[in-house]
Amino acid sequence: MAGQSLEALIGDLLVGRGLHLAVAESCTGGLLSHRITNVPGSSDYYLGSITAYANEVKEGLLGVSRDTLEKHGAVSRETVLEMARGVCRALSAGCGISVSGIAGPAGGTPDKPVGLVWIALVADNHAEARRFIWPGDRLAVKEQSAEAALQMLADYLSGALPDPDGDRPSQFIPADSDQLLLVEVTARFDIQGRAFPQSFTWEGITYRISSSGRRWEDAKGQHILVMEAGGKVFEMIFTPSSYRWYVKRPLEDRHTA
């Protein structure tokens, strides 16, 4: 609805689906919960949160396994998925979202730089995790992470609403979807919100992007031509409304697909 905040939209969608939400936060330190509870009547669908900043709290209150933390680290796909599932168990929620990242200014490594954040969402039989690398200072990383988590939740809830013309959930599929593939991407964003992909995983293979070329925008989103380290050129599309990335199959592969 025009003029409706993201938080209010999420509230309407949760009520519409009869879901109750729980949140597990690390690097955002309660900011995500703060935004959710800014909406009057949020007690109708929001159960509460666990701010698990220390690994001991992730383990003790959310049930994240020590093996996961030792093997993958606190900022990882595996950890945030366990955090989201754990907060759902702890608070008896049907929908859970979790955030863990490195807000800086210290704590980064070459593999896990400052600004790296993982966000996970679990609901019903759905589970997903997304990886982001945010620009800016500590507060900027926290704010961008909270915004992305809310958008991720709104995206899921909007896509999962029943299709009035059938039994299958409706979801956004761009035009030319036969050639567009939904992929997991590591990217950074500048202060204007322009996306700069660093790598993407497609069909089980992670491609490192060596250079970016022409970019343009249309109704589908931000289009970027990139070259991966092996020399293949891909057209990537980022949809800001859903934080989803698509890759167009390379021309030379389309004839054999």
C-alpha positions as CSV (number, residue, x, y, z in Angstrom):
1,M,0.0,0.0,0.0
2,A,1.3,3.4,-0.9
3,G,2.8,5.3,2.0
4,Q,2.8,2.2,4.2
5,S,6.1,1.4,6.0
6,L,7.8,-1.9,5.5
7,E,7.2,-2.8,9.1
8,A,3.5,-2.1,8.8
9,L,3.3,-4.1,5.6
10,I,5.0,-7.1,7.3
11,G,2.5,-6.8,10.2
12,D,-0.5,-7.0,7.8
13,L,1.1,-9.9,5.9
14,L,1.8,-11.9,9.1
15,V,-1.8,-11.3,10.4
16,G,-3.1,-12.3,7.0
17,R,-1.3,-15.6,7.1
18,G,-1.9,-16.3,10.8
19,L,1.8,-16.4,11.6
20,H,3.7,-15.3,14.7
21,L,7.2,-13.9,14.3
22,A,10.3,-14.3,16.5
23,V,13.7,-12.6,15.9
24,A,17.3,-13.6,16.7
25,E,19.8,-10.8,16.4
26,S,23.5,-10.5,16.8
27,C,25.2,-7.6,15.1
28,T,22.0,-5.5,14.9
29,G,21.8,-5.6,18.6
30,G,18.0,-5.3,18.8
31,L,17.5,-2.8,16.0
32,L,15.4,-5.2,13.9
33,S,13.1,-5.8,16.9
34,H,12.9,-2.1,17.6
35,R,11.7,-1.4,14.1
36,I,9.1,-4.2,14.2
37,T,7.7,-3.0,17.5
38,N,7.4,0.6,16.2
39,V,4.1,-0.5,14.7
40,P,1.0,-0.1,16.9
41,G,-0.6,-3.5,17.5
42,S,2.6,-5.5,16.7
43,S,1.9,-7.6,19.8
44,D,-0.8,-9.3,17.7
45,Y,1.9,-11.1,15.6
46,Y,5.3,-10.4,17.2
47,L,6.3,-12.7,20.0
48,G,9.8,-11.4,20.9
49,S,13.5,-11.7,20.3
50,I,16.7,-13.1,21.6
51,T,19.7,-10.8,21.2
52,A,22.5,-13.4,21.1
53,Y,25.6,-11.3,20.8
54,A,28.0,-13.8,22.4
55,N,28.6,-17.3,21.0
56,E,27.7,-18.7,24.4
57,V,24.2,-17.2,24.1
58,K,23.8,-18.4,20.5
59,E,24.6,-21.9,21.9
60,G,22.8,-21.7,25.2
61,L,19.5,-19.9,24.2
62,L,19.2,-20.6,20.5
63,G,20.6,-24.1,20.3
64,V,23.3,-23.3,17.7
65,S,25.7,-26.2,17.9
66,R,29.3,-25.7,19.1
67,D,30.4,-27.7,16.0
68,T,28.7,-25.3,13.7
69,L,30.3,-22.3,15.4
70,E,33.7,-23.9,15.4
71,K,33.5,-25.1,11.8
72,H,31.7,-22.2,10.1
73,G,31.9,-19.3,12.5
74,A,29.3,-17.0,14.0
75,V,28.9,-15.2,10.7
76,S,27.9,-17.9,8.3
77,R,24.9,-19.4,6.5
78,E,24.9,-22.4,8.9
79,T,24.8,-20.3,12.0
80,V,22.1,-17.9,11.0
81,L,19.8,-20.8,9.9
82,E,20.3,-22.5,13.3
83,M,19.7,-19.2,15.0
84,A,16.4,-18.7,13.1
85,R,15.2,-22.3,13.8
86,G,16.3,-21.9,17.4
87,V,14.4,-18.7,18.1
88,C,11.3,-20.3,16.6
89,R,11.6,-23.3,19.0
90,A,12.4,-21.1,22.0
91,L,9.4,-18.8,21.4
92,S,7.0,-21.2,19.7
93,A,6.9,-19.1,16.6
94,G,5.8,-20.1,13.1
95,C,8.2,-17.6,11.4
96,G,11.7,-16.7,12.5
97,I,14.4,-14.4,11.2
98,S,18.0,-14.0,12.3
99,V,21.0,-11.7,11.6
100,S,24.7,-12.2,12.3
101,G,27.5,-10.1,10.9
102,I,30.7,-8.0,11.3
103,A,29.7,-4.4,11.8
104,G,33.2,-3.2,12.4
105,P,35.3,-1.2,12.5
106,A,37.5,-4.2,13.6
107,G,36.9,-7.9,13.4
108,G,37.2,-8.4,9.6
109,T,39.4,-10.9,7.8
110,P,40.2,-11.5,4.1
111,D,37.5,-14.2,3.9
112,K,35.0,-12.3,6.2
113,P,35.4,-8.6,5.7
114,V,33.9,-5.8,7.8
115,G,30.4,-5.3,6.5
116,L,29.7,-9.0,5.9
117,V,26.2,-10.0,7.2
118,W,24.2,-13.2,6.9
119,I,20.4,-13.1,7.3
120,A,18.2,-16.2,7.5
121,L,14.5,-16.7,7.4
122,V,12.6,-19.9,8.3
123,A,8.8,-20.4,8.1
124,D,6.7,-23.6,7.6
125,N,8.9,-25.7,5.2
126,H,10.8,-22.7,3.9
127,A,14.4,-21.9,4.9
128,E,16.7,-19.4,3.2
129,A,19.8,-17.4,4.0
130,R,21.3,-14.5,2.2
131,R,24.8,-13.0,2.3
132,F,25.5,-9.2,2.1
133,I,28.6,-7.0,2.3
134,W,27.5,-3.5,3.3
135,P,29.5,-0.3,2.9
136,G,29.7,2.4,5.6
137,D,30.4,2.6,9.3
138,R,29.1,0.4,12.1
139,L,25.8,2.1,12.4
140,A,25.3,2.0,8.6
141,V,25.9,-1.7,8.6
142,K,23.4,-2.3,11.3
143,E,20.8,-0.1,9.6
144,Q,21.2,-1.7,6.2
145,S,21.1,-5.2,7.8
146,A,17.8,-4.4,9.6
147,E,16.3,-3.0,6.4
148,A,17.4,-6.0,4.4
149,A,16.0,-8.4,7.0
150,L,12.6,-6.7,6.9
151,Q,12.6,-6.6,3.1
152,M,13.5,-10.3,3.0
153,L,10.6,-11.1,5.3
154,A,8.2,-8.9,3.3
155,D,9.4,-10.6,0.1
156,Y,8.7,-14.1,1.5
157,L,5.3,-13.2,3.0
158,S,4.2,-11.4,-0.2
159,G,5.3,-14.3,-2.4
160,A,3.7,-16.9,-0.2
161,L,0.2,-15.4,-0.3
162,P,-2.3,-17.7,-1.9
163,D,-2.8,-17.2,-5.6
164,P,-6.5,-16.2,-6.1
165,D,-6.5,-18.0,-9.5
166,G,-5.0,-21.3,-8.2
167,D,-3.5,-23.3,-5.4
168,R,0.2,-22.4,-6.1
169,P,1.9,-19.5,-4.3
170,S,2.4,-16.4,-6.5
171,Q,5.9,-15.0,-6.8
172,F,7.8,-12.5,-8.9
173,I,9.3,-14.0,-12.0
174,P,11.0,-11.6,-14.4
175,A,10.3,-11.6,-18.1
176,D,12.5,-14.0,-20.1
177,S,12.5,-16.3,-17.1
178,D,13.5,-19.2,-19.2
179,Q,17.0,-17.7,-19.4
180,L,17.1,-16.1,-16.0
181,L,18.4,-18.1,-13.1
182,L,18.0,-17.2,-9.4
183,V,21.5,-17.3,-7.8
184,E,23.2,-16.6,-4.5
185,V,25.5,-13.5,-4.8
186,T,28.1,-11.8,-2.7
187,A,27.9,-8.1,-3.4
188,R,28.7,-4.7,-2.0
189,F,26.5,-1.5,-2.3
190,D,27.6,2.1,-2.6
191,I,25.8,4.9,-0.8
192,Q,23.5,5.4,-3.8
193,G,22.3,1.8,-3.5
194,R,24.1,0.6,-6.7
195,A,25.0,-3.0,-6.5
196,F,28.5,-4.3,-7.2
197,P,28.6,-8.2,-7.4
198,Q,31.8,-9.8,-6.2
199,S,30.9,-13.5,-6.8
200,F,27.9,-15.7,-7.4
201,T,27.1,-19.4,-7.1
202,W,25.3,-21.1,-10.0
203,E,24.7,-24.8,-10.4
204,G,27.0,-25.6,-7.5
205,I,29.9,-23.6,-8.8
206,T,31.1,-20.3,-7.3
207,Y,32.3,-17.8,-9.9
208,R,34.6,-14.9,-8.9
209,I,33.9,-11.7,-10.8
210,S,37.0,-10.2,-12.2
211,S,35.5,-7.1,-13.8
212,S,32.2,-5.3,-14.4
213,G,31.1,-3.5,-17.5
214,R,28.0,-1.7,-18.7
215,R,25.1,-1.3,-16.4
216,W,21.5,-0.1,-16.9
217,E,18.2,-0.1,-15.1
218,D,14.7,-1.0,-16.2
219,A,11.5,-2.4,-14.6
220,K,13.3,-5.7,-13.8
221,G,16.0,-4.0,-11.8
222,Q,19.7,-3.2,-12.1
223,H,21.5,-4.9,-15.0
224,I,25.2,-5.4,-14.9
225,L,27.5,-7.1,-17.4
226,V,30.3,-9.0,-15.5
227,M,33.2,-11.1,-16.5
228,E,34.2,-14.0,-14.3
229,A,37.7,-15.2,-13.7
230,G,37.5,-17.8,-16.5
231,G,36.5,-15.2,-19.1
232,K,32.8,-15.9,-19.4
233,V,30.5,-12.9,-19.6
234,F,27.2,-12.9,-17.7
235,E,24.4,-10.4,-17.5
236,M,23.3,-10.1,-13.8
237,I,20.1,-8.6,-12.6
238,F,19.5,-7.3,-9.1
239,T,15.9,-6.6,-8.0
240,P,16.1,-4.0,-5.1
241,S,12.5,-4.7,-4.0
242,S,13.3,-8.3,-3.1
243,Y,17.0,-8.4,-2.7
244,R,17.1,-11.2,-5.3
245,W,19.8,-11.7,-7.9
246,Y,19.4,-13.4,-11.3
247,V,21.9,-14.4,-13.9
248,K,21.1,-14.7,-17.6
249,R,22.5,-17.9,-19.0
250,P,25.6,-17.1,-21.3
251,L,24.7,-17.0,-25.0
252,E,27.0,-19.9,-25.8
253,D,25.2,-22.1,-23.2
254,R,21.7,-21.4,-24.3
255,H,21.9,-23.5,-27.5
256,T,22.8,-26.6,-25.4
257,A,20.6,-26.0,-22.5
